[in-house]
Amino acid sequence: MKEIYLDSNATTCVLPAAVAAARQAMEHGYGNPSSTHATGLQAKAMMDGVRQRASRLLGVGDGRLMFNSGATEGIQTSVLSALCALRERRDAGQRIGSLLLYGATEHKAVPESLAHWNRLLGLNLEMRKLPVDAQGRHDLQALDALIGEAAMLCTMAANNETGVISDLSAIAQLLQERGADAYWMVDCVQALGKLKLNLAATRIDYAPFSGHKLYAPKGIGMLYVRAGAPFTPLMMGGGQEAGLRSGTENMAGIAALGAVLAALEDGQTFRSHAELAAFRERLTASLEQAFPGIVFNMPFDLSLPTTLNFSVPGLSSKELLDLFDAARVRVSSGSACSAAKALPSYVLEAMHVPQWRASSAIRLSFGPLIDAATIAAACARIERCGEALRSSCLLPSALAPSPHDGVIQLSVDGKNTWLLSDAASASCVVIDPAAALVPRLAAFIRCQHLALRAIVHTTAPGDHGAARLALLQELDIEQVGRVDIDGELPLGQQRLRRIECGETHVYMLGQRFAFVGALASHAIAALLEAGVVTPDTVLCTSSDDNSVCSTVRAVRDGVAPAAELQLDAASLPAFLRQHPDAILVDVREAYEHAACAGTVFEGCEVRSVPLSRLAGQVAAWLQQPQRPLVFFCRSGNRSARAAACLRRLGHGAAWQLSGGMAMAEATRHPLAIAA
């Protein structure tokens, strides 16, 4: 399947006409517009034509419009210009405000720029966030109270995460009524092509734009400066752009931007506001069908029709991103993410939404070039994603359960919870439950129609049993069995046996698995000596240290991982020809696998073993330690953990596909089939 790109607030593809214009500029219009010969004059004429078109579209009037590298440079230049003027006024004995006021939902480039130049210029003004209301709009009452002390005010036309449109008219009216002389910058990055602008008719002093948000290439942007507003060049040199921004102009970028502006001006290329709103309605309907309980984090009537921001109860932003990516629908998280933990969205936090929504938000955004066929295809895939979650017991489902024997590892905040299930008896046991995982555990148990036999802990729980109680309440169970006085609990034909090891309870499932909590290696050695475990018993710990699992042999012998575990997509075919018995292992979760269409790799043996179920499979793989295993996932992070785990346990032929499916798709290699 072709990828569907729904992350246009981050960047867009380049308009074909813009590609052609850039190529024309590079091949034929390559003159330096500062040169006075014919080739230079032709280049200057092209650049001036683009500037004139932009000035018409933006209503620049007597203001100045310069080309630059993009929004960040425009923001830096605006802040520098305003703060230099403020310092000059203060040095001349004039009164200036004490506050640098910026919207709480501004792009991070704004407060970072303010802090940078405030420090370097020695102004030492107080930086203050202007709060927003529950709808994400600036709090006008707070602004009214602060505007008298504001030296500079920074707001935005429309928010990049939520699409919420600022009430710029109300802000301007308040500035006028209070006679405020604060310099005003408005980030117009998300406004270009989506909102009607007439800048000269406003109180706005500075307005930065970025071409790559509207089908121009990266590295080209514009900055509007109101007539009479102070200006200090960020870059000095040859005096290009009438001395406003030195450096030879990016002619290919300007030509490409000109093609986009021409398309915007002709009124035929891009969709109307009504069409875009209708597209959003169709996407909204499919999202609501796919994800029961979905919550939208923006007011539809006050937002751009091209942006949707939502959260789904019980699902993290990473899980949703992985799911959409498996279906080849490109969206983004509404929060900043690190490898360890997703941080809440500061935009949503400023709107005071519940913490779970701020931590699990997804942004879906499209540009005005999108068509009905793409929207229809996106809706179909979104609905497929919902089906994938239902089939994996992550959403309520009327599907018949698919019984499963095995060990499932769930992790949160560096801690592991283990779920043991037995298909024959339709029963399960939970070990070391974490409160954050209770909804997930309950959903799986209900969906699989499992009887919860016991909830046990390897050590006294730090939450004093709160997670246990929450799980019982979620399942509407008053009580479950405990490991009996003999230290055993039947689980189908198997028995879960408790071994006392100091303050740790070790739980043995036969001799295949030992749930050891945080037991030290010397205590594990004692269990081996006592015959409780074997060298190949799989050890399942309570700490998620990226090792997935271990074995007694690995702990005892200290098996070191090989230095080189990675295969890139380009070298994979040769590797598979050399190793025809190799197994490709998809460690993405079951819902990601279900969201894919067709096979991932053609002509190869591919197995789906989610990372959460890896512990249950390692023993079988260790019986064939030389059979090559190539693990892959979406980005390479989870497959790296799987390969390192197998190597550490003594499997000498475990590899991972570097960069995951993302890089495999990028190479367009014959083996990579769009999934």
C-alpha positions as CSV (number, residue, x, y, z in Angstrom):
1,M,0.0,0.0,0.0
2,K,1.1,3.5,-0.7
3,E,1.9,5.6,2.4
4,I,-0.7,8.1,3.5
5,Y,1.0,11.2,4.9
6,L,-1.0,13.0,7.6
7,D,1.7,15.0,9.3
8,S,1.6,18.2,7.3
9,N,1.9,20.5,10.3
10,A,5.4,19.1,10.6
11,T,6.3,19.4,6.9
12,T,4.8,18.7,3.5
13,C,5.8,17.1,0.3
14,V,7.0,19.6,-2.4
15,L,4.4,20.7,-5.0
16,P,5.4,19.3,-8.4
17,A,5.2,22.8,-9.9
18,A,7.6,24.0,-7.1
19,V,10.0,21.2,-8.0
20,A,9.9,22.2,-11.6
21,A,10.4,25.9,-10.7
22,A,13.4,25.0,-8.5
23,R,14.9,22.9,-11.2
24,Q,14.4,25.7,-13.8
25,A,16.1,28.1,-11.4
26,M,19.1,25.8,-10.9
27,E,19.5,24.8,-14.5
28,H,18.7,28.1,-16.3
29,G,18.0,30.9,-13.8
30,Y,21.1,30.4,-11.8
31,G,22.3,34.0,-11.9
32,N,23.2,35.9,-8.8
33,P,20.5,38.6,-8.4
34,S,23.1,41.0,-7.1
35,S,25.0,40.8,-10.5
36,T,24.3,43.5,-13.0
37,H,24.7,41.4,-16.2
38,A,21.7,40.0,-18.0
39,T,21.8,36.6,-16.2
40,G,21.8,38.3,-12.8
41,L,19.0,40.7,-13.9
42,Q,16.9,37.8,-15.0
43,A,17.4,36.1,-11.6
44,K,16.5,39.4,-9.8
45,A,13.4,39.8,-11.9
46,M,12.2,36.3,-10.9
47,M,12.9,37.0,-7.2
48,D,11.1,40.4,-7.3
49,G,8.1,38.8,-9.0
50,V,7.9,36.2,-6.2
51,R,8.1,39.0,-3.6
52,Q,5.4,41.0,-5.3
53,R,3.1,38.0,-5.4
54,A,3.8,37.2,-1.7
55,S,3.1,40.9,-0.8
56,R,-0.3,40.7,-2.5
57,L,-1.3,37.5,-0.9
58,L,-0.2,38.6,2.6
59,G,-1.4,42.2,2.3
60,V,2.0,43.6,3.1
61,G,1.2,47.2,2.0
62,D,4.0,49.5,3.0
63,G,5.7,46.9,5.2
64,R,8.8,45.0,4.3
65,L,9.0,41.4,3.2
66,M,12.3,39.6,3.1
67,F,13.3,36.0,2.1
68,N,15.1,33.9,4.7
69,S,15.7,30.3,5.7
70,G,12.5,29.8,7.5
71,A,10.4,30.4,10.6
72,T,13.2,29.9,13.2
73,E,15.3,32.6,11.5
74,G,12.3,34.8,11.2
75,I,11.5,34.5,14.9
76,Q,15.1,35.1,15.9
77,T,15.3,38.2,13.7
78,S,12.0,39.5,15.1
79,V,13.0,39.1,18.7
80,L,16.5,40.6,18.0
81,S,15.0,43.6,16.3
82,A,12.5,44.3,19.1
83,L,14.9,43.7,21.9
84,C,17.6,45.9,20.3
85,A,15.1,48.7,20.1
86,L,14.1,48.2,23.7
87,R,17.7,48.4,24.9
88,E,18.2,51.6,22.9
89,R,15.1,53.1,24.4
90,R,16.1,52.1,27.9
91,D,19.6,53.5,27.4
92,A,18.1,56.7,26.2
93,G,16.2,57.0,29.5
94,Q,12.8,56.0,28.1
95,R,10.5,53.7,30.0
96,I,10.1,50.2,28.6
97,G,8.0,47.4,29.9
98,S,9.4,44.8,32.2
99,L,7.9,41.7,30.6
100,L,8.6,39.5,27.6
101,L,5.2,38.0,27.2
102,Y,4.6,34.9,25.1
103,G,1.7,32.5,24.7
104,A,1.9,29.4,26.8
105,T,1.3,27.3,23.7
106,E,3.9,29.0,21.4
107,H,6.4,26.9,19.5
108,K,9.5,26.3,21.5
109,A,11.5,28.5,19.1
110,V,9.8,31.6,20.6
111,P,10.7,31.3,24.3
112,E,14.1,30.0,23.4
113,S,14.8,33.0,21.2
114,L,13.5,35.4,23.8
115,A,15.7,33.9,26.5
116,H,18.7,33.8,24.2
117,W,18.6,37.5,23.1
118,N,17.4,38.7,26.5
119,R,20.5,37.3,28.0
120,L,23.0,38.3,25.3
121,L,21.7,41.8,25.1
122,G,21.8,42.2,28.9
123,L,18.2,43.3,29.1
124,N,17.3,40.8,31.9
125,L,13.6,41.4,31.4
126,E,11.2,38.9,33.0
127,M,9.8,36.3,30.7
128,R,6.2,35.5,31.4
129,K,3.8,32.9,29.8
130,L,0.5,34.3,28.8
131,P,-2.0,31.5,29.8
132,V,-4.6,30.1,27.5
133,D,-8.1,28.9,28.3
134,A,-9.5,25.4,28.0
135,Q,-10.0,25.8,24.3
136,G,-6.4,26.8,23.7
137,R,-7.0,30.5,23.1
138,H,-5.1,33.3,24.8
139,D,-6.6,34.4,28.1
140,L,-7.6,37.9,27.3
141,Q,-8.4,38.8,30.9
142,A,-4.8,37.8,31.8
143,L,-3.5,39.7,28.9
144,D,-5.4,42.8,30.0
145,A,-3.8,42.6,33.4
146,L,-0.3,42.2,32.0
147,I,-0.2,44.2,28.8
148,G,0.7,47.4,30.5
149,E,4.0,45.9,31.6
150,A,4.8,44.0,28.4
151,A,7.8,45.1,26.3
152,M,7.2,42.5,23.7
153,L,4.2,40.2,23.0
154,C,4.6,36.9,21.1
155,T,1.5,35.0,20.0
156,M,0.7,32.7,17.0
157,A,-2.0,32.8,14.3
158,A,-2.8,29.0,14.7
159,N,-1.3,26.4,16.9
160,N,0.9,23.7,15.3
161,E,-0.3,20.9,17.7
162,T,-4.0,21.6,18.0
163,G,-4.8,23.9,15.0
164,V,-6.5,26.3,17.4
165,I,-6.9,29.7,15.7
166,S,-5.9,32.7,17.9
167,D,-8.3,35.6,18.3
168,L,-5.8,38.1,16.9
169,S,-8.5,40.8,16.4
170,A,-9.4,40.7,20.1
171,I,-5.7,40.9,21.0
172,A,-5.2,43.9,18.7
173,Q,-8.2,45.6,20.2
174,L,-6.9,45.1,23.7
175,L,-3.5,46.6,22.7
176,Q,-5.2,49.6,21.2
177,E,-7.6,50.2,24.1
178,R,-4.8,50.0,26.6
179,G,-2.4,52.2,24.5
180,A,0.2,49.4,24.8
181,D,3.5,50.1,23.0
182,A,4.7,46.5,23.2
183,Y,6.2,45.1,20.0
184,W,4.0,42.3,18.7
185,M,5.2,39.2,16.8
186,V,2.7,36.7,15.4
187,D,4.0,33.3,14.3
188,C,2.1,32.8,11.0
189,V,3.7,29.5,10.1
190,Q,0.4,27.5,10.2
191,A,-1.6,30.3,8.7
192,L,-0.1,30.4,5.2
193,G,-2.6,29.0,2.8
194,K,-5.2,28.3,5.5
195,L,-6.2,31.7,6.9
196,K,-6.9,35.0,5.0
197,L,-4.2,37.5,5.9
198,N,-4.0,41.2,5.5
199,L,-1.0,42.1,7.6
200,A,-0.7,45.8,6.8
201,A,-4.3,46.3,8.2
202,T,-3.2,44.9,11.6
203,R,-1.2,46.0,14.6
204,I,1.3,43.1,14.0
205,D,5.0,44.2,13.9
206,Y,6.6,41.0,12.8
207,A,5.2,37.8,11.1
208,P,7.5,34.9,10.2
209,F,6.5,32.2,7.6
210,S,8.0,28.9,6.6
211,G,7.7,27.5,3.0
212,H,8.0,23.8,3.9
213,K,4.6,23.9,5.8
214,L,2.9,24.6,2.4
215,Y,4.5,22.4,-0.3
216,A,7.7,24.5,-0.7
217,P,11.1,22.9,0.1
218,K,12.8,23.3,3.4
219,G,15.2,26.2,3.8
220,I,13.1,28.9,2.4
221,G,10.8,31.3,4.4
222,M,9.7,34.9,4.7
223,L,9.6,37.6,7.3
224,Y,7.1,40.5,7.3
225,V,8.1,43.6,9.2
226,R,5.5,46.4,9.6
227,A,6.3,49.8,8.2
228,G,7.9,51.8,11.0
229,A,8.7,48.7,13.2
230,P,12.3,48.7,14.4
231,F,14.6,46.3,12.6
232,T,18.1,44.9,13.3
233,P,19.6,42.4,10.7
234,L,20.4,39.0,12.1
235,M,23.0,38.6,9.4
236,M,25.3,41.2,8.0
237,G,27.5,40.9,5.0
238,G,27.0,41.8,1.4
239,G,23.8,43.7,2.0
240,Q,21.4,41.4,0.1
241,E,17.6,41.8,0.6
242,A,18.1,45.6,0.7
243,G,20.4,45.2,3.6
244,L,17.8,43.4,5.7
245,R,19.3,39.9,5.4
246,S,22.8,39.4,4.0
247,G,23.8,36.3,2.1
248,T,23.3,35.2,-1.5
249,E,19.6,34.4,-1.8
250,N,18.3,30.9,-2.1
251,M,17.1,31.2,-5.7
252,A,15.9,27.7,-6.1
253,G,13.9,27.9,-2.9
254,I,12.5,31.3,-3.8
255,A,11.5,30.0,-7.2
256,A,9.8,27.0,-5.6
257,L,8.0,29.2,-3.1
258,G,6.9,31.4,-5.9
259,A,5.2,28.4,-7.6
260,V,3.4,27.6,-4.4
261,L,2.2,31.2,-4.0
262,A,1.1,31.2,-7.6
263,A,-1.0,28.1,-7.0
264,L,-2.4,29.7,-3.9
265,E,-3.3,32.9,-5.8
266,D,-4.9,31.1,-8.7
267,G,-7.6,29.6,-6.4
268,Q,-7.7,26.3,-8.3
269,T,-4.9,24.1,-6.9
270,F,-5.8,24.0,-3.2
271,R,-9.0,22.9,-1.6
272,S,-11.4,25.4,-0.2
273,H,-12.1,25.8,3.5
274,A,-15.4,24.0,3.1
275,E,-13.8,21.1,1.3
276,L,-11.2,20.7,4.0
277,A,-13.8,20.9,6.8
278,A,-15.7,18.1,5.0
279,F,-12.6,16.0,4.9
280,R,-12.0,16.5,8.6
281,E,-15.6,15.4,9.3
282,R,-14.9,12.1,7.4
283,L,-11.7,11.5,9.2
284,T,-13.4,12.3,12.5
285,A,-16.2,9.8,11.8
286,S,-13.7,7.0,11.0
287,L,-11.6,7.8,14.2
288,E,-14.8,7.6,16.3
289,Q,-15.7,4.3,14.7
290,A,-12.2,2.9,15.1
291,F,-11.5,4.1,18.7
292,P,-14.5,4.1,21.0
293,G,-14.1,6.6,23.8
294,I,-11.8,8.8,21.7
295,V,-11.4,12.4,23.0
296,F,-10.6,15.3,20.7
297,N,-8.3,17.9,22.3
298,M,-9.3,20.9,20.2
299,P,-12.5,22.8,19.6
300,F,-13.6,22.1,16.1
301,D,-15.3,25.4,15.5
302,L,-12.1,27.4,16.6
303,S,-9.5,25.3,14.8
304,L,-8.0,24.9,11.4
305,P,-9.9,22.3,9.3
306,T,-6.7,20.6,8.6
307,T,-5.7,19.5,12.1
308,L,-7.1,16.9,14.5
309,N,-5.6,16.3,17.9
310,F,-6.9,13.3,19.9
311,S,-6.3,10.8,22.7
312,V,-7.6,7.3,23.1
313,P,-8.3,5.9,26.6
314,G,-5.9,3.1,27.6
315,L,-3.5,3.6,24.6
316,S,-0.3,5.5,24.8
317,S,0.9,7.8,22.0
318,K,3.7,5.4,21.1
319,E,1.3,2.5,20.7
320,L,-0.9,4.6,18.5
321,L,2.1,5.9,16.5
322,D,3.3,2.3,16.0
323,L,-0.2,1.2,14.9
324,F,-0.7,4.0,12.4
325,D,2.8,3.5,11.1
326,A,2.2,-0.2,10.5
327,A,-0.8,0.7,8.4
328,R,1.5,3.2,6.6
329,V,-0.5,6.2,7.9
330,R,2.0,8.9,9.0
331,V,0.8,10.9,12.0
332,S,2.7,12.4,14.9
333,S,2.7,12.5,18.7
334,G,1.3,15.5,20.3
335,S,4.0,15.3,22.8
336,A,7.8,15.3,22.9
337,C,9.1,11.7,23.2
338,S,12.3,10.2,24.5
339,A,13.3,6.6,24.3
340,A,12.4,6.0,27.9
341,K,9.1,7.8,28.3
342,A,6.7,10.1,26.4
343,L,6.6,13.5,28.0
344,P,3.2,15.2,28.2
345,S,2.4,17.9,25.6
346,Y,3.1,21.3,27.0
347,V,0.4,22.7,24.7
348,L,-2.3,20.4,26.1
349,E,-1.0,20.9,29.7
350,A,-1.4,24.7,29.2
351,M,-5.0,23.9,28.2
352,H,-5.4,22.0,31.5
353,V,-6.6,18.8,29.9
354,P,-6.3,15.6,32.0
355,Q,-2.8,14.2,32.3
356,W,-3.6,11.0,30.4
357,R,-4.7,13.0,27.4
358,A,-1.7,15.3,27.5
359,S,0.6,12.3,27.6
360,S,-1.1,10.2,24.9
361,A,-2.1,12.7,22.3
362,I,-1.8,12.1,18.6
363,R,-1.8,14.9,15.9
364,L,-3.3,14.2,12.5
365,S,-2.8,17.0,10.0
366,F,-3.2,17.3,6.3
367,G,-2.5,20.1,3.8
368,P,-4.9,21.9,1.4
369,L,-3.6,19.9,-1.5
370,I,-5.1,16.6,-0.3
371,D,-7.9,15.0,-2.3
372,A,-11.0,12.9,-1.6
373,A,-9.4,9.6,-2.7
374,T,-6.6,10.0,-0.1
375,I,-9.1,10.9,2.6
376,A,-11.2,7.8,1.7
377,A,-8.1,5.6,1.8
378,A,-7.0,7.1,5.1
379,C,-10.4,6.5,6.6
380,A,-10.3,2.8,5.5
381,R,-6.9,2.3,7.1
382,I,-7.9,4.1,10.3
383,E,-10.9,1.7,10.6
384,R,-8.5,-1.2,10.0
385,C,-6.4,0.0,12.9
386,G,-9.4,-0.1,15.1
387,E,-10.1,-3.7,14.0
388,A,-6.4,-4.6,14.7
389,L,-6.7,-3.3,18.3
390,R,-10.0,-5.2,18.8
391,S,-8.4,-8.4,17.6
392,S,-5.5,-7.8,20.0
393,C,-7.8,-7.2,22.9
394,L,-6.8,-3.6,23.3
395,L,-10.3,-2.3,22.6
396,P,-13.7,-3.8,23.4
397,S,-14.5,-6.5,20.9
398,A,-17.3,-8.9,20.1
399,L,-14.8,-11.3,18.4
400,A,-14.4,-14.8,19.8
401,P,-11.2,-15.1,21.9
402,S,-8.1,-16.6,20.5
403,P,-6.7,-18.8,23.3
404,H,-3.0,-18.4,23.9
405,D,-0.6,-20.3,26.1
406,G,2.4,-18.3,27.3
407,V,4.1,-15.5,29.0
408,I,3.4,-11.9,28.3
409,Q,5.6,-9.1,29.5
410,L,4.2,-5.6,30.0
411,S,6.4,-2.7,31.0
412,V,5.9,0.8,32.4
413,D,8.2,3.2,34.2
414,G,11.1,0.7,34.2
415,K,9.1,-2.1,35.9
416,N,7.8,-5.4,34.4
417,T,4.4,-7.0,35.0
418,W,4.0,-10.6,33.8
419,L,0.8,-12.4,32.7
420,L,0.8,-16.2,32.5
421,S,-2.1,-17.6,30.5
422,D,-3.2,-21.2,29.9
423,A,-5.5,-21.8,27.0
424,A,-6.8,-25.2,28.0
425,S,-8.1,-24.1,31.4
426,A,-8.9,-20.5,30.2
427,S,-7.1,-19.2,33.2
428,C,-4.3,-16.8,34.0
429,V,-2.0,-15.4,36.8
430,V,-0.7,-11.9,37.1
431,I,2.8,-11.3,38.7
432,D,3.9,-7.9,40.0
433,P,1.0,-5.8,38.7
434,A,1.6,-2.1,38.1
435,A,-1.2,0.3,38.6
436,A,-0.7,2.0,35.2
437,L,-1.1,-1.4,33.5
438,V,-4.4,-2.3,35.2
439,P,-6.6,-1.2,32.3
440,R,-4.5,-3.2,29.8
441,L,-4.5,-6.3,32.0
442,A,-8.2,-6.1,32.6
443,A,-8.9,-5.6,28.9
444,F,-6.9,-8.6,27.9
445,I,-8.3,-10.9,30.5
446,R,-11.9,-9.9,29.6
447,C,-11.3,-10.2,25.9
448,Q,-9.7,-13.6,26.2
449,H,-12.5,-14.8,28.6
450,L,-9.8,-15.8,31.1
451,A,-10.4,-16.7,34.7
452,L,-8.0,-14.8,36.9
453,R,-6.6,-17.5,39.3
454,A,-4.2,-15.3,41.3
455,I,-2.3,-12.0,41.6
456,V,1.1,-12.5,43.2
457,H,4.1,-10.4,44.0
458,T,7.8,-11.3,44.1
459,T,8.3,-8.7,46.9
460,A,6.1,-6.7,49.1
461,P,4.4,-4.2,46.6
462,G,5.4,-0.6,47.0
463,D,1.8,0.5,46.4
464,H,0.7,-1.7,49.4
465,G,-1.6,-3.7,47.1
466,A,-3.3,-0.8,45.3
467,A,-2.7,-2.2,41.8
468,R,-4.1,-5.6,43.0
469,L,-7.2,-4.0,44.3
470,A,-7.7,-1.9,41.2
471,L,-7.4,-4.9,39.0
472,L,-10.0,-6.8,41.0
473,Q,-12.3,-3.8,40.9
474,E,-11.8,-3.4,37.1
475,L,-12.7,-7.1,36.6
476,D,-15.6,-6.8,39.2
477,I,-14.1,-9.7,41.2
478,E,-14.2,-9.7,45.0
479,Q,-11.2,-12.0,45.5
480,V,-9.0,-14.4,43.7
481,G,-7.0,-17.4,44.9
482,R,-3.5,-17.2,46.3
483,V,-0.7,-19.7,46.2
484,D,-1.7,-22.3,48.7
485,I,0.1,-23.3,51.9
486,D,2.1,-25.8,50.0
487,G,3.4,-23.0,47.8
488,E,1.7,-24.3,44.6
489,L,-1.1,-23.0,42.4
490,P,-2.5,-25.1,39.5
491,L,-2.6,-23.4,36.1
492,G,-4.2,-25.9,33.7
493,Q,-1.8,-28.8,33.5
494,Q,1.1,-26.7,34.8
495,R,1.8,-25.6,38.4
496,L,3.1,-22.3,39.6
497,R,5.3,-23.0,42.5
498,R,6.6,-20.4,45.1
499,I,10.1,-20.6,46.4
500,E,11.1,-18.5,49.3
501,C,14.4,-16.7,48.8
502,G,15.0,-14.3,51.6
503,E,12.5,-11.4,51.2
504,T,11.9,-12.4,47.6
505,H,9.3,-14.9,46.4
506,V,10.5,-16.7,43.3
507,Y,7.7,-18.2,41.2
508,M,8.5,-21.2,39.1
509,L,6.4,-22.3,36.1
510,G,7.8,-25.8,35.8
511,Q,11.5,-25.4,35.2
512,R,11.1,-23.3,32.1
513,F,10.4,-20.0,33.7
514,A,11.4,-18.4,36.9
515,F,9.9,-15.0,38.0
516,V,12.7,-13.7,40.2
517,G,11.8,-10.1,40.9
518,A,15.0,-8.3,41.6
519,L,16.9,-11.3,42.9
520,A,20.7,-11.0,43.0
521,S,22.9,-13.3,40.9
522,H,24.4,-15.1,43.9
523,A,20.9,-16.0,45.0
524,I,20.1,-17.4,41.5
525,A,23.3,-19.4,41.8
526,A,22.1,-20.9,45.0
527,L,18.8,-21.9,43.3
528,L,20.8,-23.6,40.6
529,E,22.9,-25.5,43.1
530,A,19.8,-26.6,44.9
531,G,18.3,-28.0,41.7
532,V,15.4,-25.6,41.7
533,V,16.4,-24.1,38.3
534,T,18.4,-25.4,35.4
535,P,21.0,-23.5,33.4
536,D,18.5,-22.9,30.7
537,T,15.6,-21.7,32.9
538,V,14.4,-18.4,31.6
539,L,14.6,-15.6,34.2
540,C,11.9,-13.0,34.2
541,T,12.7,-10.0,36.4
542,S,10.6,-7.2,37.8
543,S,12.9,-4.5,36.3
544,D,12.8,-3.4,32.7
545,D,16.4,-2.8,32.0
546,N,16.1,-3.4,28.2
547,S,17.3,-7.0,28.6
548,V,13.8,-8.5,28.0
549,C,14.8,-11.6,29.9
550,S,17.8,-13.8,30.8
551,T,18.7,-17.3,31.6
552,V,20.6,-18.9,34.5
553,R,23.4,-19.9,32.1
554,A,23.8,-16.3,30.9
555,V,23.9,-15.0,34.5
556,R,26.3,-17.7,35.6
557,D,28.7,-17.6,32.6
558,G,28.4,-13.9,31.7
559,V,27.8,-14.5,28.0
560,A,28.8,-11.3,26.3
561,P,26.9,-9.9,23.3
562,A,28.6,-9.8,19.9
563,A,29.8,-6.3,18.9
564,E,28.0,-6.3,15.6
565,L,24.3,-7.1,15.5
566,Q,23.1,-4.9,12.7
567,L,22.1,-5.7,9.1
568,D,21.0,-2.8,6.9
569,A,18.3,-3.2,4.3
570,A,20.7,-3.1,1.4
571,S,22.8,-6.0,2.6
572,L,19.8,-8.1,3.7
573,P,19.2,-9.9,0.4
574,A,22.8,-11.1,0.2
575,F,22.7,-12.2,3.8
576,L,19.5,-14.2,3.1
577,R,21.0,-15.8,0.0
578,Q,24.0,-16.8,2.1
579,H,21.7,-18.1,4.9
580,P,18.6,-19.6,3.3
581,D,17.5,-21.1,6.6
582,A,17.3,-17.7,8.3
583,I,14.1,-16.7,10.0
584,L,12.9,-13.1,9.9
585,V,11.2,-12.2,13.2
586,D,8.7,-9.4,13.4
587,V,8.8,-8.1,17.0
588,R,6.1,-5.5,16.5
589,E,3.1,-6.1,18.6
590,A,0.2,-8.1,17.4
591,Y,-2.0,-5.1,16.7
592,E,0.7,-3.6,14.5
593,H,1.0,-6.9,12.6
594,A,-2.7,-7.0,12.2
595,A,-2.8,-3.4,10.8
596,C,-0.4,-4.4,8.0
597,A,-1.7,-5.6,4.6
598,G,0.1,-8.3,2.7
599,T,3.5,-9.7,3.5
600,V,6.3,-7.7,4.8
601,F,9.0,-9.7,3.1
602,E,8.4,-11.8,0.0
603,G,9.8,-15.3,-0.3
604,C,11.1,-15.5,3.2
605,E,10.0,-17.3,6.4
606,V,8.6,-14.6,8.6
607,R,7.4,-15.1,12.1
608,S,5.5,-12.7,14.3
609,V,6.8,-12.8,17.9
610,P,6.0,-9.6,19.6
611,L,8.7,-8.3,22.0
612,S,6.2,-8.7,24.9
613,R,6.1,-12.4,24.2
614,L,9.8,-12.9,23.4
615,A,10.5,-14.5,26.8
616,G,8.2,-17.4,25.9
617,Q,10.1,-18.1,22.7
618,V,13.8,-17.8,23.6
619,A,14.1,-21.4,24.9
620,A,13.1,-22.8,21.6
621,W,15.5,-20.6,19.7
622,L,18.4,-21.4,22.0
623,Q,18.0,-25.1,21.0
624,Q,19.2,-24.0,17.5
625,P,21.9,-21.5,18.4
626,Q,23.4,-21.2,15.0
627,R,20.2,-20.8,12.9
628,P,20.2,-17.1,11.9
629,L,17.5,-14.9,13.4
630,V,16.9,-11.5,11.9
631,F,14.7,-9.3,14.1
632,F,12.8,-6.3,12.7
633,C,10.3,-3.7,13.9
634,R,9.2,-0.2,12.9
635,S,12.3,1.8,13.7
636,G,14.9,-0.7,15.0
637,N,14.6,0.0,18.7
638,R,12.7,-3.1,19.7
639,S,14.5,-5.4,17.3
640,A,17.8,-4.2,18.7
641,R,16.6,-5.3,22.2
642,A,15.6,-8.7,20.9
643,A,18.8,-9.3,19.0
644,A,20.9,-8.2,22.0
645,C,18.9,-10.5,24.3
646,L,19.5,-13.5,22.2
647,R,23.2,-12.8,21.8
648,R,23.5,-12.3,25.5
649,L,21.8,-15.7,26.1
650,G,24.3,-17.4,23.9
651,H,22.6,-17.5,20.5
652,G,25.5,-16.7,18.1
653,A,23.4,-15.8,15.0
654,A,21.0,-13.1,16.1
655,W,20.8,-9.9,14.1
656,Q,18.5,-6.9,13.8
657,L,17.4,-5.0,10.7
658,S,19.0,-1.6,11.3
659,G,16.5,1.3,11.0
660,G,13.6,-1.2,10.9
661,M,10.8,-1.1,8.3
662,A,11.2,2.6,7.9
663,M,14.7,2.2,6.4
664,A,13.6,-1.0,4.5
665,E,10.8,1.0,2.8
666,A,13.2,3.9,2.1
667,T,15.6,1.6,0.1
668,R,12.7,0.4,-2.0
669,H,14.5,-2.9,-2.2
670,P,12.6,-5.8,-3.9
671,L,12.3,-7.6,-0.6
672,A,10.5,-4.7,1.0
673,I,6.8,-5.0,0.3
674,A,4.8,-2.0,1.5
675,A,3.0,-3.3,4.6
